[in-house]
């Protein structure tokens, strides 16, 4: 094999792939370098065939959706997702300090001050996740990483749940998590509040940081579950009275009586030296389909995220596509009603430049004047009820696949529906997705 072939094989998009950092059931994590900036990243590579075979597709979609929603200094950041015919690539923040578990295993129990700092960062991040409708469901020391400055980073949202998964009873029903950290209400399989279950796991983490060992640890699983269900544990004598009181209130077996995050933040033990993370909130996220990840693209057809510059269309990668879906409800791809504003999204199996030409040529015979700028379009026309104004923007998914977002700016919603029906019928040869309720 030539040197040039090896170089191509060791690149994914703009990233140069390096050594293996870790290995899991569905793939490996590699150290990578952004060849444009030189910044190190971690790339988590999933074997698409294995994921589909083991029916893990929805879990991967959920993990992407979750990490797109969450952007916090104490959560590992997902920069983008790419896909080829055989692989899915998560481009992640490279966290250099290792697992918090390794720190405790090597050092033993931490000082109360150090444990409090980590717990404050954990609670701040978990509170943020919950406000975004995200429940981690597998919080444990192994999923808490440390950056080069010793700050905590929550990782691995593979078992996470979104608020959309809550049933009519207001509860989640999937039993999951790591036995030593799982809340008692999760074990009884009658439904549970995701936020309260996460909080229990945070309490176990705090106990381990201060004690150096687990509060619930039995070789026999049934005995372990009995202890968890009864909250049968004892705080070591070196715990301060404030820490002891807080942990007992967090590890309360009845979720209705368990302390809440606002109450934790107000407690005297927690609030000592507490400085909430300061960061810019991500703008509102709009959502669309991500099945694109699991289509059979060529291995070289890696779609990368690019900003729209110099009259070029914005390129959507899988990361952007999931960011436009209403959680995992794919109907969000097609249309949404927001007050008097209506939106429709559809895809076409032609290039963005061809889309612009075809859409312009199609709108004029329907009586609409068309103004274009870069890959945006404004259609103005009259209807039975008055003026109808529509804006449209074209996004590139791949050289031969485009997504169009069309919005009603002015006019009647039913007239907008009728316009789309006429418009879509003229595009049916190249239209991939079309749905109106």
C-alpha positions in Angstrom: 0.0 0.0 0.0 1.3 3.4 -0.9 2.0 6.2 1.6 -0.8 8.3 0.0 -3.3 5.5 0.5 -2.4 5.2 4.2 -2.9 8.9 4.6 -6.4 8.9 3.0 -7.4 5.9 5.2 -6.3 7.8 8.3 -8.5 10.8 7.6 -12.2 11.4 8.2 -13.4 14.6 6.8 -11.0 17.3 8.1 -9.7 15.1 10.9 -6.5 13.1 11.0 -7.0 9.9 13.0 -4.4 8.8 15.5 -4.1 6.2 18.3 -7.0 4.2 19.9 -8.1 5.7 23.2 -10.7 3.1 24.1 -12.8 0.3 22.7 -16.5 -0.6 23.3 -19.1 -3.1 22.0 -20.0 -1.1 18.9 -16.7 0.5 17.9 -13.6 2.4 19.1 -12.6 5.9 20.3 -9.7 7.5 18.5 -7.5 10.5 19.2 -7.8 12.8 16.2 -6.5 16.2 15.0 -8.5 18.9 13.3 -6.2 19.6 10.3 -7.5 23.1 9.9 -6.9 24.2 13.5 -4.5 21.6 14.9 -6.9 21.1 17.9 -7.1 17.6 19.3 -10.5 15.8 19.3 -11.8 12.4 20.2 -13.7 10.5 17.5 -16.1 7.8 18.6 -16.6 5.4 15.7 -19.6 3.1 15.5 -19.9 0.1 13.2 -23.2 0.9 11.5 -23.9 -2.8 10.5 -23.4 -3.9 14.1 -25.6 -1.1 15.5 -28.5 -1.9 13.1 -28.1 -5.7 13.7 -28.3 -5.3 17.4 -31.3 -2.9 17.1 -29.3 0.0 18.7 -30.3 2.5 16.0 -32.8 4.4 18.2 -30.3 4.6 21.0 -27.7 6.2 18.8 -30.3 8.6 17.5 -31.3 9.5 21.0 -27.6 10.0 22.1 -27.1 12.5 19.2 -30.4 14.3 20.0 -29.5 14.5 23.7 -25.9 15.8 23.1 -27.2 18.4 20.6 -29.5 19.7 23.2 -26.9 19.9 26.0 -24.1 22.4 25.8 -22.6 23.0 29.3 -18.9 23.5 30.5 -19.3 20.3 32.6 -20.6 18.1 29.8 -18.4 16.6 27.1 -19.1 18.6 24.0 -20.2 16.9 20.7 -19.0 19.0 17.8 -20.4 17.1 14.8 -21.6 13.7 13.6 -20.6 12.3 10.2 -21.6 9.1 8.4 -20.3 6.8 5.7 -21.7 3.6 4.3 -20.3 1.5 7.1 -19.5 3.9 10.0 -20.9 6.7 12.1 -18.5 9.2 13.6 -19.0 11.3 16.7 -16.5 14.2 16.9 -16.1 14.9 20.6 -14.2 17.2 22.9 -10.9 15.5 23.9 -10.8 15.3 27.6 -7.3 14.6 28.9 -7.6 14.1 32.7 -9.1 10.6 32.6 -12.0 9.2 34.6 -12.9 10.4 38.1 -13.1 6.7 39.0 -9.4 6.3 38.3 -8.6 9.2 40.5 -10.5 7.7 43.4 -9.1 4.2 42.8 -5.6 5.6 42.9 -5.9 8.2 45.6 -8.7 6.7 47.7 -11.2 9.1 49.4 -11.0 12.7 48.5 -10.9 15.6 50.9 -14.4 17.0 51.7 -13.5 20.3 49.9 -12.4 18.4 46.7 -15.5 16.2 46.8 -17.7 19.3 47.3 -16.2 21.0 44.2 -16.9 18.0 42.0 -20.4 17.5 43.4 -21.1 21.2 42.8 -20.1 20.9 39.1 -22.1 17.6 38.8 -25.3 19.1 40.2 -24.9 22.3 38.2 -24.6 20.3 34.9 -27.3 17.8 35.8 -29.7 20.6 36.7 -29.0 22.1 33.3 -29.7 18.8 31.6 -33.0 18.4 33.4 -34.1 21.9 32.4 -33.4 20.9 28.8 -35.6 17.7 29.3 -32.6 15.4 29.3 -32.1 12.6 31.9 -28.7 10.8 31.9 -29.8 7.6 33.6 -26.2 6.2 34.0 -24.4 8.7 36.2 -21.4 7.0 37.8 -17.7 7.7 38.4 -16.7 5.9 35.2 -18.8 8.4 33.2 -17.4 11.5 34.9 -14.2 12.7 33.2 -11.7 15.3 34.2 -10.2 18.0 31.9 -6.6 19.3 32.1 -7.7 21.8 34.8 -9.3 19.2 36.9 -12.9 20.1 36.1 -15.6 17.5 35.8 -17.1 16.5 32.5 -20.2 14.3 32.2 -19.9 11.8 29.3 -21.7 8.8 27.7 -25.3 9.7 27.1 -26.0 6.3 25.5 -28.7 5.4 28.1 -30.2 8.9 28.3 -33.9 9.7 27.9 -35.6 12.8 26.6 -38.8 14.4 28.0 -40.6 13.1 24.9 -40.2 9.6 26.2 -42.2 10.3 29.4 -45.5 8.4 29.3 -48.9 9.8 30.1 -48.3 9.0 33.8 -45.4 11.5 33.7 -42.8 8.8 34.3 -40.1 6.8 32.5 -40.4 3.1 32.4 -37.1 1.6 31.0 -35.0 -0.1 33.7 -31.4 0.9 33.0 -28.3 2.1 34.7 -25.4 0.6 36.7 -26.7 -1.5 39.7 -24.6 0.1 42.4 -25.8 3.6 41.3 -29.4 2.9 40.3 -32.3 4.4 42.3 -34.7 2.1 44.2 -37.7 3.2 42.2 -36.1 2.2 39.0 -35.7 -1.4 40.3 -39.4 -1.9 41.1 -40.4 -1.4 37.5 -43.5 0.8 38.2 -42.2 4.0 36.5 -39.9 6.7 37.8 -39.1 10.4 37.6 -35.9 10.6 35.5 -34.7 13.7 37.4 -35.1 12.2 40.8 -33.4 8.9 39.7 -30.4 11.0 38.4 -30.3 12.8 41.7 -30.0 9.5 43.6 -27.0 8.5 41.4 -25.4 11.9 42.2 -25.8 11.1 45.9 -24.0 7.8 45.4 -21.2 9.6 43.5 -20.8 12.1 46.4 -20.6 9.2 48.9 -17.9 7.4 46.9 -15.8 10.6 46.5 -15.8 11.2 50.3 -15.7 7.5 51.5 -13.5 5.9 48.8 -16.0 3.0 48.5 -19.6 2.4 47.4 -22.6 2.9 49.8 -24.3 -0.2 48.3 -22.0 -3.0 47.3 -22.9 -6.7 47.6 -21.6 -9.7 45.5 -25.2 -11.0 45.4 -27.4 -8.9 43.2 -30.6 -9.6 45.1 -28.9 -8.6 48.4 -27.6 -5.5 46.7 -31.1 -4.5 45.5 -32.5 -5.1 49.0 -30.0 -2.7 50.4 -30.7 -0.1 47.8 -34.4 -0.4 48.2 -34.1 0.2 52.0 -31.3 2.7 51.6 -29.3 0.5 54.0 -26.0 2.3 54.3 -23.8 4.0 56.9 -21.8 7.2 56.5 -18.2 6.9 57.8 -17.2 8.8 60.9 -15.1 11.3 59.0 -18.1 12.7 57.1 -18.9 16.1 58.5 -22.4 16.6 59.9 -23.4 18.8 57.0 -22.3 16.3 54.4 -23.9 13.4 56.3 -27.3 15.2 56.5 -27.2 16.1 52.8 -26.3 12.5 51.6 -29.1 11.0 53.8 -31.6 13.4 52.2 -30.3 12.6 48.6 -30.3 8.8 49.3 -33.9 8.8 50.4 -35.5 5.7 49.1 -38.9 7.3 48.7 -38.5 9.7 45.6 -41.4 11.8 46.9 -39.4 12.7 50.0 -36.1 13.0 48.3 -34.4 16.4 48.3 -34.6 18.4 45.1 -31.8 20.1 43.3 -32.9 23.6 44.3 -32.9 22.4 47.9 -29.4 21.0 47.5 -28.2 24.3 46.1 -29.6 26.2 49.0 -28.1 23.8 51.6 -25.3 25.3 53.7 -22.9 22.4 53.0 -23.3 22.6 49.2 -23.4 26.4 48.9 -20.0 26.9 50.5 -17.8 28.4 47.7 -20.4 27.5 45.1 -19.9 29.3 41.7 -22.4 28.3 39.0 -20.8 27.8 35.6 -21.0 30.8 33.3 -21.5 30.1 29.6 -23.4 31.2 26.6 -26.7 29.4 26.2 -27.1 27.7 22.8 -29.9 29.2 20.7 -33.2 27.5 20.5 -32.8 24.2 18.7 -35.2 23.3 15.9 -35.5 19.7 14.9 -35.7 17.1 11.6 -35.0 13.5 10.6 -31.7 11.7 11.3 -32.4 8.5 9.3 -29.9 10.0 6.9 -27.2 8.6 9.2 -28.2 5.1 8.4 -28.4 5.4 4.6 -25.9 3.6 2.5 -23.5 6.4 1.5 -20.1 5.7 0.0 -17.3 5.5 2.5 -15.7 8.5 1.0 -19.0 10.5 1.1 -18.4 12.0 4.5 -20.7 15.1 4.9 -19.0 17.8 6.9 -20.4 20.9 8.6 -19.6 24.1 6.9 -20.7 27.7 7.4 -22.4 29.4 4.5 -19.9 31.8 2.9 -19.5 33.5 -0.4 -22.9 32.6 -1.8 -22.6 28.9 -1.0 -25.4 26.9 0.6 -25.2 25.9 4.2 -24.1 22.3 4.4 -26.1 20.1 6.8 -24.3 17.1 8.3 -26.1 14.5 10.5 -25.5 16.7 13.5 -27.4 19.6 12.0 -30.2 17.3 10.8 -30.9 15.8 14.2 -30.8 19.4 15.6 -33.9 20.2 13.5 -36.1 17.3 14.7 -38.6 17.5 17.5 -36.7 15.1 19.7 -37.1 11.8 17.8 -40.5 12.7 16.3 -39.7 12.7 12.6 -42.9 14.6 11.7 -41.0 17.6 12.8 -39.2 17.4 9.5 -42.3 18.3 7.6 -44.4 20.9 9.2 -44.9 22.8 12.4 -47.6 25.3 13.6 -46.3 28.1 15.8 -48.9 30.7 16.5 -49.7 32.0 12.9 -46.3 30.9 11.5 -46.2 27.7 9.6 -43.2 25.8 8.4 -42.7 22.9 6.0 -39.4 21.0 5.3 -38.9 18.6 2.5 -36.0 17.0 0.7 -35.1 16.7 -3.0 -32.7 14.4 -4.7 -30.9 17.1 -6.8 -28.2 19.6 -6.1 -28.8 22.9 -4.3 -28.2 24.9 -7.5 -30.7 22.8 -9.4 -33.2 23.2 -6.6 -32.9 27.0 -6.8 -33.5 27.0 -10.5 -36.4 24.5 -10.4 -38.1 26.2 -7.5 -37.9 29.6 -9.2 -39.2 28.3 -12.5 -42.1 26.5 -10.6 -43.2 29.4 -8.5 -43.6 32.0 -11.4 -46.4 30.1 -13.3 -48.3 29.9 -10.0 -48.4 33.7 -10.0 -45.6 34.5 -7.5 -42.8 37.0 -7.9 -39.5 35.6 -6.8 -36.5 37.3 -5.2 -33.3 35.3 -4.5 -30.2 35.9 -2.5 -27.5 33.2 -2.2 -29.6 30.1 -1.4 -32.5 32.0 0.1 -35.8 32.8 -1.7 -38.8 35.1 -1.1 -42.0 34.3 -2.9 -44.8 37.0 -3.0 -48.2 36.4 -4.5 -51.9 37.1 -4.0 -54.5 34.6 -2.8 -58.3 34.6 -2.2 -57.8 36.0 1.3 -55.1 38.5 0.5 -51.3 38.5 0.1 -49.3 35.3 0.6 -45.6 35.7 1.4 -43.3 32.7 1.7 -39.6 32.5 2.5 -37.5 29.5 1.6 -33.9 28.4 2.3 -32.0 25.5 0.6 -29.5 23.4 2.5 -27.0 20.9 1.1 -26.9 17.4 2.7 -24.7 15.9 -0.1 -24.0 16.9 -3.7 -27.2 15.2 -4.8 -29.4 15.7 -1.8 -30.9 19.0 -0.6 -33.3 20.0 2.2 -35.7 22.9 1.7 -37.2 24.9 4.6 -40.3 26.8 3.6 -42.0 29.3 5.9 -45.3 31.3 5.7 -44.4 34.8 6.5 -47.7 36.4 5.7 -51.1 35.1 4.7 -53.6 32.3 5.5 -52.3 28.9 6.6 -54.8 27.0 4.4 -53.8 29.0 1.4 -50.2 28.1 2.2 -51.2 24.4 2.3 -52.9 24.7 -1.1 -49.8 26.5 -2.5 -47.6 23.7 -1.3 -49.8 21.0 -2.7 -49.6 22.6 -6.2 -45.9 23.4 -5.8 -45.0 19.8 -4.7 -47.0 18.2 -7.5 -44.7 19.9 -10.0 -41.7 18.6 -8.2 -42.8 15.1 -7.6 -40.1 13.5 -9.8 -37.4 14.8 -7.5 -39.3 15.1 -4.2 -38.2 12.6 -1.5 -40.3 13.6 1.5 -43.7 15.1 1.5 -46.2 15.2 4.3 -48.9 17.6 5.5 -51.4 16.9 8.2 
